[in-house]
Amino acid sequence: MSLTQERLKEILHYNPETGIFTNLKKKQGPNNTKQDAGWLDKSTGYIRISIDNKTYRIHRLAFLYMEGYLPKEADHRDTNPLNNSWNNLRDCSKSQNSMNRNLRADNKTGHKGMSLHRGLYICDVKAKGIRKTKSFHLEEKEAALEWLHSTRKELHGNFVNHGTGK
């Protein structure tokens, strides 16, 4: 049986401003306050909730609560998986979701999409089956960054992220 918006609203309340789900049935404490729902999955960094023996990421449940459907993918605009406020979430494709990623911790150049190989900066941008690659000499780093940013903006559109969450 698939989770419905009606069932979700029976057991949880979603605050679109804070992005927090609250249990409507379970209560805690002497003052009978409502309990925040979910737990942090440390392996992924996302908050999860179990409903009717199935586990969901809460950013996807926000869509069910607000729009009536569970998207296949949902993106955090600011790349923070703990910020589940409604204005920070957007439905997306898997490709769009991967465009909005920050700089990897193991990046050696300090710039997303740029690597150093045999004295050249290699710039690489991919989207929607299109891949653009260009190499620049070491003294052309500013030109490489300019090309990288403009190409990424062209291919990634609203999902552009130069590695800083912006």
C-alpha positions in Angstrom: 0.0 0.0 0.0 1.3 3.4 -1.0 1.5 6.3 1.4 -1.1 8.9 0.7 -1.2 12.6 1.6 -4.3 11.9 3.7 -2.5 9.2 5.7 0.6 11.4 6.2 -1.5 14.3 7.5 -3.3 11.9 10.0 0.0 11.1 11.8 2.3 14.0 11.1 2.3 17.8 10.8 4.8 19.6 8.6 5.8 23.1 9.2 6.9 24.6 5.8 8.8 27.4 7.4 11.0 25.3 9.7 10.9 22.1 7.7 10.2 20.0 10.8 7.7 17.2 10.9 5.9 16.7 14.3 4.1 13.5 15.5 0.4 14.2 16.0 -0.3 10.9 17.8 2.7 10.5 20.1 3.3 12.9 23.0 6.1 13.3 25.4 7.1 15.1 28.6 5.0 16.3 31.5 3.5 19.2 29.6 2.3 16.8 26.8 4.2 18.6 24.1 4.4 17.2 20.6 7.5 15.3 19.6 9.6 16.0 16.5 9.5 13.1 14.1 12.4 11.4 12.4 16.0 10.6 13.0 19.3 11.6 11.4 20.7 8.9 9.1 24.4 9.5 9.8 25.5 7.4 6.7 23.6 9.8 4.3 23.2 13.0 6.3 19.4 13.0 5.7 16.6 12.9 8.2 14.3 9.9 7.9 10.9 8.9 9.2 9.3 5.4 9.3 5.6 5.3 8.5 3.7 2.0 8.3 6.9 0.0 8.3 8.5 1.9 5.4 11.3 4.5 5.7 11.2 7.9 3.9 13.5 10.9 3.6 11.6 13.8 5.0 12.4 16.2 2.1 10.4 13.8 -0.1 7.6 13.6 2.4 7.4 17.4 2.4 6.3 17.1 -1.3 3.6 14.6 -0.4 2.4 16.8 2.4 2.4 20.0 0.4 1.7 18.9 -3.2 0.2 15.4 -2.9 3.0 13.3 -4.5 6.3 11.8 -3.7 9.0 13.0 -6.2 11.6 10.5 -7.4 14.2 13.1 -6.5 14.1 16.3 -4.4 16.9 18.9 -4.2 17.9 21.1 -1.3 18.6 24.5 -3.0 21.2 25.4 -0.3 22.7 21.8 -0.4 22.0 21.4 3.3 20.2 18.1 3.8 19.0 19.3 7.3 17.2 22.4 5.9 13.9 20.9 4.9 11.9 24.2 4.8 9.5 24.3 1.9 11.2 27.2 0.1 14.5 25.3 0.1 13.1 22.2 -1.6 12.5 21.6 -5.3 11.5 18.6 -7.4 14.2 17.6 -9.8 15.7 14.9 -12.0 18.6 12.8 -10.7 20.9 14.8 -13.1 19.7 18.1 -11.8 20.2 17.0 -8.2 23.8 16.0 -9.0 24.4 19.4 -10.6 23.7 21.1 -7.3 26.5 19.5 -5.3 29.3 21.3 -3.4 33.0 20.9 -3.9 34.2 17.4 -3.0 36.5 17.2 0.0 39.2 15.4 -2.1 39.3 18.1 -4.8 42.9 19.2 -5.2 42.4 22.4 -7.3 39.8 24.0 -5.0 37.4 24.3 -7.9 34.5 22.0 -8.8 35.0 20.5 -12.3 38.7 21.4 -12.5 41.6 19.0 -12.3 45.4 19.4 -12.8 47.0 17.0 -15.3 50.5 17.3 -16.7 50.8 21.0 -16.3 47.3 21.7 -17.6 44.0 22.7 -15.9 41.4 20.3 -17.3 37.9 21.8 -17.0 34.9 19.5 -17.4 31.2 20.2 -17.3 28.4 17.6 -17.9 24.6 17.9 -18.1 21.8 16.2 -20.0 24.1 13.9 -22.0 26.3 16.9 -23.0 29.9 17.0 -21.9 32.2 20.0 -22.5 35.9 19.7 -21.7 38.6 22.3 -22.2 42.2 22.5 -21.1 44.2 25.6 -20.1 47.9 26.2 -19.3 48.8 26.9 -15.7 49.1 30.6 -16.3 45.5 30.7 -17.6 43.8 29.8 -14.4 41.5 32.9 -14.4 40.4 32.1 -18.0 39.8 28.5 -17.0 37.6 29.5 -14.1 35.7 32.0 -16.3 35.1 29.2 -19.0 34.2 26.7 -16.3 31.6 29.0 -14.6 30.0 30.3 -17.8 29.8 26.7 -19.3 28.3 25.4 -16.0 25.8 28.1 -15.9 24.8 27.4 -19.6 24.4 23.7 -19.0 23.1 23.6 -15.5 20.7 26.6 -15.5 18.8 27.0 -12.2 20.7 24.1 -10.7 24.1 25.8 -11.2 26.5 25.4 -8.2 30.1 26.4 -8.5 31.1 24.4 -5.4 30.0 26.8 -2.8 26.3 26.0 -2.5 25.4 29.0 -4.7 
